[in-house]
Each structure stands twice: as structure tokens, then as C-alpha cells.
Amino acid sequence: MIVSPCISICKTDPQTGYCYGCGRNNEEKKMWKLEETSDEWKKSNLTDIQERLGGWQLKSFKKSYNHKVENGISLYKKNLIK
């Protein structure tokens, strides 16, 4: 199973249509929720996401996503429950 790239920072940039947190557009978010979406597509999308993010945004995404993969919760959500 491939973990969703959502890191709970859900705000869309009006210029690009990409989420500030995960870097996905609305179509990509919908695709992640479909049962028939393949792991190959999800892996490819994770690569696309990281190519479109840059600088501090990419660094922040990677840190939070890795935490979510390892612990089942994004850093944002972890900080909310403190």
C-alpha cells in the first residue's frame, strides 16, 4: 500500500491549482481515493509532486510525509494533539 501524500495542510494555490501542503491538484487528489488507482500511478504521482515542489516546501513535505509513512500521522496532526 502506498501512503497518501496528504500532510493535512490543505490549501490550494489559486495561481497553480496545487495544494500548498502536498503539491497535488484536485484531479490527483480524486485519483488517490479511487480503489482502481494502481500503485504504479501513485508512485509516479509522488515523483511528480516532488518535482513540482521546491526549496522549503519540498523539504517540509518530505519531512512530514516520511513521518506519516513511519508513524501513521503527519507532523501537522502530531503537533495538533500535543
N, C-alpha and C positions, 0 to 999 in steps of 0.2 A: 504494500500500500504506500502510495506517495502522499505525504502530508501537504495539506493546502498551504499555499504561501500567505494566506491572510494572517497578518500580525496584529489585528484589532485596531488599526489606525485607519479608519475608513472615511476618507475624504477625497473626492475626485477633483483633480486639477481641471478647471474649466477650459484651459487652452489646449491641453493634450488629450484629455479624456482618461488619463491614467490615475489610479489611486496613489496618493502620496505615500501610503504605507507599503503596499505590496507591488505596486507598479503595473497592475493589471487593468485592462479596460472592462467595461460591463459584459461584453461578449465572452471574454476569457473567464470572468467570474462565473457566468452561467455554465460554461463548459465544464468547469471543475465539479459542479454539482450533479452532472448527468452520470448515471450509472454506466452508460456505454462509452464514456470517455476513456481512452486507453492510457495506460501508464506511460507509453512512449510519448503520447501527446503532452501529458503532464510534465515529463522530464524536459521535453523540448520547450514548453512554456516557461519552466523555471529558468532555463538558459536565456530565453528571450527577455524575461523580466530583468535578470541581472545585467544584460547588455544595455537595457534602456535606462537603468538606474545608474547613478554616478556619485562620486565623492562621498560625503557624509551620509547621503540617503542609502547608497549601496552598502556602506559599512554598517549602518544601523539595521537595515533589512537582514543582512547576513547574520548578524549577532542575534537578533530576535528570532529569526527563522530557525537557526541552529538550536537555540534554547527550546523552541517549541518542538522540534523533532526529538530532542533528547529528553524533555521533561513533560511534554504534552500540553504546554501552556506558553503563550508568548510572554515576552518580558513586560509588555504593557499590562497585560492581565495580571501577571505576577505582582507587579507594583500596586495594582488596584486593591488586592486582597491583603496587603500588609497592614 
